[in-house]
Amino acid sequence: MDTEVAVIKEGGEVEAKPLRIGIIGCGGIAQTHIGYYKKMPGVSVVAGADIRPAALEHMKNAHGVNFVYDDFNEMLKEVGDGIDAISVATPNGVHHAAALAALNAGKHVLCEKPMAMNAKQAQEMADAAKANGVHFVIGFQHRFEPRSQVIRDLINSGALGDILYVRSQALRRRGIPNWGVFGRKELQGGGPMIDIGVHILEASHSLIGSPKPISATGNTFTFMGDKPSTVKSTWPNWDYETYTVEDMAVGMIRFDNGTMLTLESSFCAHIPEDVFNIQIFGTKGGAIWDSTQIFTDYNDYMINASPSFIPKWDMWQYKMQHFVEVARDGRKNEAPAEDGVAVQKMLDGIYAAAAAGKEVTIS
Ligand SMILES: NC(=O)c1ccc[n+]([C@@H]2O[C@H](COP(=O)([O-])OP(=O)(O)OC[C@H]3O[C@@H](n4cnc5c(N)ncnc54)[C@H](O)[C@@H]3O)[C@@H](O)[C@H]2O)c1
């Protein structure tokens, strides 16, 4: 593995080793990727592929990227050795094909969340990375938050004891996306559970040490997104005619160590306000992620505590820098494909249980 991270130039000047990036899917989140790449010494975005001419024009005009293609296979073929690594930022339904093409072309890949449409695709992508000897990072970011670090450190220290139960929530009161293809099951794989539930699920799963999921139950509900609505909200007028995903999903996962996890996610739900949170229940203590509180017994009293100082950093900066350091410098991958596959198995499990109307085994 190449561990050289810097080039020492004549006169002793130190220059970061270059990393040349290609982008597949140059839409909304790709702009965030590019923004971070541009700030990193030695990193350059050299090519982009998108099926929309306007997105390719934007790559040229806003980012000075002149190698643009309407077909990612063509980009990989033509730019070839001129690209070291790829960001996959297409709709979910294209992640599998785009990541496989990049991995099989020998490129390191950062693939946006969710890793794929289902666990079968995700496993094929993980296998391709291994077969090609390249680094594959899944675009999870909430595991990299400072408050995730606080709770992970608490769990790892044993301060919360054995983890019995995790409650994970990604709930919007009224937030059905009115852009992109987020309402189309055939392109996204599902609705809020695979789109925003996946964020809180990956963070929760990583906090408790990524145990093996063995079964799932749950249900999904569509009651609003597939109809027109006159209710005033921040994102009105979504495309209800093409809406084929759930509005709300609830699920429960059993892990091989006995820990249970519930996942609640919604694009719309009749609740007082949006919730994006994790609660951990341990034998010696508990914790809440959002607002970072800890609950334990001390000196015969039940104590509620909160850290008076949590270091601050930008999780997106961490995510993007982490990918660059994994791809370029061989840093240990903290969002590996195995985690992406496990998260996908849990999502598949809940969707399958909803369809079957009963608990299903996760293999
Ligand atoms: N990590 C996060 O917080 C976060 C936030 C938003 C989106 N995302 C993920 O990023 C992905 C993209 O979401 P977005 O909001 O940028 O969507 P978007 O619709 O703004 O952008 C997707 C782009 O991919 C392009 N595209 C579609 N098919 C393609 C193909 N075959 N080849 C090349 N390009 C293709 C589209 O034309 C579009 O420009 C999704 O998987 C989403 O879940 C992650």
The ligand as a Gaussian input file, in Angstrom:
#p B3LYP/6-31G(d) Opt

LIG

0 1
 N      -24.692000      12.425000       2.637000
 C      -25.690000      13.277000       2.577000
 O      -26.009000      14.004000       3.524000
 C      -26.476000      13.375000       1.316000
 C      -27.271000      14.505000       1.080000
 C      -27.995000      14.578000      -0.116000
 C      -27.937000      13.526000      -1.031000
 N      -27.177000      12.430000      -0.739000
 C      -27.137000      11.284000      -1.679000
 O      -26.485000      11.697000      -2.861000
 C      -27.092000      11.096000      -4.003000
 C      -27.504000      12.191000      -4.983000
 O      -28.432000      13.040000      -4.357000
 P      -28.601000      14.563000      -4.845000
 O      -29.406000      15.233000      -3.790000
 O      -27.289000      15.136000      -5.231000
 O      -29.507000      14.332000      -6.137000
 P      -29.534000      15.220000      -7.448000
 O      -30.746000      14.787000      -8.186000
 O      -29.373000      16.665000      -7.103000
 O      -28.190000      14.795000      -8.241000
 C      -28.028000      13.544000      -8.837000
 C      -27.336000      13.750000     -10.176000
 O      -27.047000      12.479000     -10.754000
 C      -27.303000      12.592000     -12.152000
 N      -27.511000      11.276000     -12.745000
 C      -28.659000      10.535000     -12.790000
 N      -28.413000       9.384000     -13.444000
 C      -27.103000       9.402000     -13.824000
 C      -26.280000       8.506000     -14.552000
 N      -26.734000       7.349000     -15.031000
 N      -24.972000       8.864000     -14.755000
 C      -24.495000      10.039000     -14.289000
 N      -25.245000      10.939000     -13.617000
 C      -26.520000      10.608000     -13.371000
 C      -28.528000      13.483000     -12.229000
 O      -28.687000      14.031000     -13.516000
 C      -28.195000      14.523000     -11.166000
 O      -27.458000      15.599000     -11.705000
 C      -28.261000      10.260000      -3.481000
 O      -27.855000       8.925000      -3.372000
 C      -28.532000      10.829000      -2.094000
 O      -29.031000       9.882000      -1.182000
 C      -26.427000      12.349000       0.383000

